[in-house]
């Protein structure tokens, strides 16, 4: 049975529809950075996602070729994720999607080294005939966060965020958004195949205890 991150790390991928606090350890990702409306047809975001998946599946299938990764085991490619922010805006303005900055990512298994990643970028570029040079090997240490399972359209996320904020206020925490600690989403549904009302998205925000800000 292939290793499945969603099943092995349920506390990070399958939260409840009520807020919960988690301490998220550092992890490595395939990442592509960009700016603009993620819904733009064949826009920068959709192109970035294509690059990320090309590299992800090159690594997943590497055991069938000549490049052998030390410690490799078969696994299910983890879900697409994204870190989001808008310059000069606190929170998220869903009416102004053109102003989104994003880092689109897919988690890497721990056995994938930077050199393995670099190999995969070259290999994916060659095999897929797709320029993957914009991809980077990114390590993110999220630390203390609040998260919730959002069910429904992306534009309805403010309602779930409000529930998280209320929970923080009642439990002695505050949001801790910074240039390196960002609004984080994990996409458990394929928006092309699932009704908007049934989309499942993990929303995660960095936090700190209220007294730490004094």
C-alpha positions as a printed NumPy array, in Angstrom:
array([[  0.   ,   0.   ,   0.   ],
       [  1.464,   3.364,  -1.063],
       [  2.12 ,   5.895,   1.703],
       [ -0.653,   8.524,   1.774],
       [  0.138,  11.788,   3.569],
       [ -3.546,  12.575,   4.044],
       [ -4.095,   9.323,   5.941],
       [ -0.784,   9.222,   7.827],
       [ -0.969,  12.872,   8.929],
       [ -4.699,  13.356,   9.396],
       [ -4.131,  16.088,  11.967],
       [ -2.672,  18.302,   9.218],
       [ -4.782,  17.283,   6.213],
       [ -8.175,  16.311,   7.6  ],
       [ -9.216,  18.824,  10.271],
       [-12.768,  19.148,  11.544],
       [-15.209,  21.835,  10.427],
       [-14.604,  23.533,  13.766],
       [-11.325,  25.36 ,  14.549],
       [ -8.403,  23.504,  16.07 ],
       [ -4.855,  24.448,  17.007],
       [ -1.913,  22.473,  15.611],
       [  1.854,  22.723,  15.724],
       [  2.991,  22.097,  12.158],
       [  6.554,  20.781,  11.721],
       [  8.895,  21.907,   8.966],
       [  8.346,  20.303,   5.566],
       [  9.851,  20.58 ,   2.089],
       [  7.832,  21.526,  -0.971],
       [  7.956,  21.917,  -4.727],
       [  7.088,  25.606,  -5.057],
       [  6.378,  28.153,  -7.77 ],
       [  5.781,  31.821,  -6.919],
       [  3.582,  34.221,  -8.815],
       [  1.003,  36.99 ,  -8.815],
       [ -2.475,  37.435, -10.243],
       [ -5.946,  35.927, -10.49 ],
       [ -5.762,  32.128, -10.034],
       [ -8.888,  31.738, -12.175],
       [ -7.38 ,  33.292, -15.296],
       [ -7.533,  30.773, -18.123],
       [ -4.014,  29.531, -18.845],
       [ -2.721,  32.292, -16.567],
       [  0.386,  32.304, -14.394],
       [ -1.257,  30.314, -11.581],
       [ -2.519,  27.516, -13.811],
       [  0.859,  27.314, -15.526],
       [  2.567,  27.095, -12.136],
       [  0.309,  24.221, -11.098],
       [  1.233,  22.373, -14.286],
       [  4.934,  22.765, -13.518],
       [  4.509,  21.568,  -9.938],
       [  2.607,  18.438, -10.946],
       [  5.131,  17.657, -13.69 ],
       [  7.94 ,  17.647, -11.124],
       [  5.858,  15.845,  -8.484],
       [  5.09 ,  12.919, -10.796],
       [  8.642,  12.806, -12.126],
       [  9.813,  12.217,  -8.547],
       [  6.995,   9.778,  -7.77 ],
       [  7.846,   7.624, -10.801],
       [ 11.645,   7.964, -10.492],
       [ 12.014,   4.413,  -9.148],
       [ 11.147,   3.086, -12.605],
       [ 14.107,   4.83 , -14.193],
       [ 17.855,   5.094, -13.729],
       [ 17.788,   7.843, -11.078],
       [ 17.56 ,   6.117,  -7.71 ],
       [ 16.574,   8.192,  -4.676],
       [ 18.006,   6.982,  -1.387],
       [ 15.278,   5.902,   1.028],
       [ 12.584,   6.016,  -1.666],
       [  9.224,   4.363,  -0.983],
       [  6.061,   4.441,  -3.054],
       [  3.604,   7.156,  -2.085],
       [  0.527,   9.05 ,  -3.199],
       [  1.336,  12.555,  -4.463],
       [  0.07 ,  14.908,  -1.733],
       [ -2.626,  17.486,  -2.493],
       [ -1.965,  20.882,  -4.028],
       [ -1.514,  23.676,  -1.49 ],
       [ -1.059,  27.43 ,  -1.615],
       [  0.245,  30.321,   0.459],
       [ -1.529,  33.614,  -0.277],
       [ -1.201,  37.32 ,   0.522],
       [ -2.004,  40.766,  -0.88 ],
       [  0.288,  43.742,  -0.475],
       [ -1.085,  46.362,   1.895],
       [ -4.172,  44.311,   2.778],
       [ -4.801,  42.693,   6.145],
       [ -6.527,  39.364,   5.655],
       [ -7.82 ,  38.541,   2.168],
       [ -9.826,  40.667,  -0.272],
       [-11.618,  38.083,  -2.418],
       [-13.078,  40.819,  -4.642],
       [ -9.599,  41.796,  -5.847],
       [ -8.098,  38.555,  -7.115],
       [ -5.703,  40.298,  -9.506],
       [ -3.739,  41.529,  -6.475],
       [ -3.06 ,  38.043,  -5.107],
       [  0.518,  37.007,  -4.477],
       [  0.855,  33.249,  -4.161],
       [  3.253,  30.401,  -3.656],
       [  1.751,  27.256,  -5.118],
       [  3.205,  24.088,  -3.566],
       [  3.06 ,  20.313,  -3.253],
       [  4.724,  18.636,  -0.315],
       [  7.781,  16.465,  -0.89 ],
       [  8.522,  13.236,   0.986],
       [ 11.38 ,  13.699,   3.449],
       [ 13.634,  11.378,   1.449],
       [ 13.775,  13.848,  -1.467],
       [ 16.994,  15.882,  -1.265],
       [ 17.756,  19.168,  -2.992],
       [ 19.891,  17.294,  -5.529],
       [ 17.014,  14.873,  -6.239],
       [ 14.753,  17.883,  -6.725],
       [ 17.218,  19.514,  -9.123],
       [ 17.358,  16.289, -11.128],
       [ 13.56 ,  16.186, -11.312],
       [ 13.356,  19.772, -12.596],
       [ 15.722,  18.946, -15.464],
       [ 14.025,  15.608, -16.166],
       [ 10.499,  17.067, -16.149],
       [ 11.584,  19.893, -18.436],
       [ 13.011,  17.372, -20.89 ],
       [ 10.287,  14.726, -20.738],
       [  7.26 ,  17.036, -20.515],
       [  8.71 ,  19.674, -22.881],
       [  7.783,  22.229, -20.222],
       [ 10.1  ,  24.868, -18.752],
       [ 10.198,  23.975, -15.05 ],
       [ 13.051,  26.325, -14.121],
       [ 10.758,  28.572, -12.037],
       [ 10.257,  25.784,  -9.476],
       [ 12.153,  25.923,  -6.203],
       [ 12.878,  23.575,  -3.321],
       [ 11.155,  25.373,  -0.437],
       [ 11.278,  24.554,   3.27 ],
       [  8.428,  25.945,   5.376],
       [  8.285,  25.744,   9.18 ],
       [  4.748,  26.865,  10.018],
       [  4.786,  26.241,  13.745],
       [  1.713,  27.145,  15.801],
       [ -1.426,  27.518,  13.663],
       [ -5.196,  27.422,  13.733],
       [ -6.98 ,  25.489,  11.   ],
       [-10.442,  24.488,   9.867],
       [-12.053,  22.416,   7.119],
       [-13.899,  24.82 ,   4.835],
       [-16.735,  23.263,   2.847],
       [-17.934,  25.238,  -0.158],
       [-16.738,  27.837,  -2.676],
       [-13.447,  29.651,  -2.167],
       [-15.281,  32.991,  -2.137],
       [-17.175,  31.843,   0.988],
       [-13.943,  31.362,   2.973],
       [-14.406,  34.611,   4.969],
       [-17.187,  32.903,   6.955],
       [-14.809,  30.103,   8.018],
       [-12.034,  32.606,   8.754],
       [-14.456,  34.545,  10.986],
       [-15.15 ,  31.336,  12.938],
       [-11.405,  30.796,  13.39 ],
       [-10.889,  34.394,  14.523],
       [-13.705,  34.098,  17.073],
       [-12.144,  30.889,  18.395],
       [ -8.767,  32.589,  18.775],
       [-10.308,  35.541,  20.608],
       [-12.087,  33.206,  23.035],
       [ -8.965,  31.131,  23.721],
       [ -6.231,  33.717,  24.207],
       [ -4.619,  33.649,  20.744],
       [ -4.233,  36.121,  17.893],
       [ -3.31 ,  35.799,  14.233],
       [  0.402,  36.163,  13.491],
       [  0.533,  36.921,   9.784],
       [  3.969,  38.094,   8.655],
       [  6.023,  38.121,   5.462],
       [  7.027,  34.533,   6.218],
       [  3.858,  33.292,   7.972],
       [  1.013,  33.337,   5.488],
       [ -2.6  ,  32.399,   4.841],
       [ -2.372,  28.727,   3.831],
       [ -4.839,  26.582,   1.904],
       [ -4.77 ,  22.84 ,   1.166],
       [ -7.02 ,  21.691,  -1.684],
       [ -8.597,  18.312,  -1.011],
       [-11.056,  18.545,  -3.933],
       [-10.582,  19.015,  -7.65 ],
       [-12.582,  22.16 ,  -8.435],
       [-12.948,  20.975, -12.035],
       [-14.813,  17.833, -10.96 ],
       [-16.592,  18.649,  -7.684],
       [-19.629,  20.88 ,  -7.13 ],
       [-18.61 ,  24.198,  -5.583],
       [-20.852,  23.542,  -2.588],
       [-18.882,  20.353,  -1.825],
       [-15.32 ,  21.643,  -2.222],
       [-13.129,  20.782,   0.771],
       [-10.303,  23.19 ,   1.582],
       [ -8.123,  23.274,   4.683],
       [ -7.634,  26.879,   5.786],
       [ -4.655,  27.431,   8.101],
       [ -3.443,  30.627,   9.754],
       [ -0.295,  31.231,  11.813],
       [ -1.029,  32.306,  15.381],
       [  0.594,  33.191,  18.685],
       [ -0.611,  33.524,  22.261],
       [ -2.013,  36.926,  23.071],
       [  0.526,  37.595,  25.832],
       [  3.42 ,  37.014,  23.393],
       [  2.495,  40.198,  21.55 ],
       [  2.928,  42.385,  24.635]])
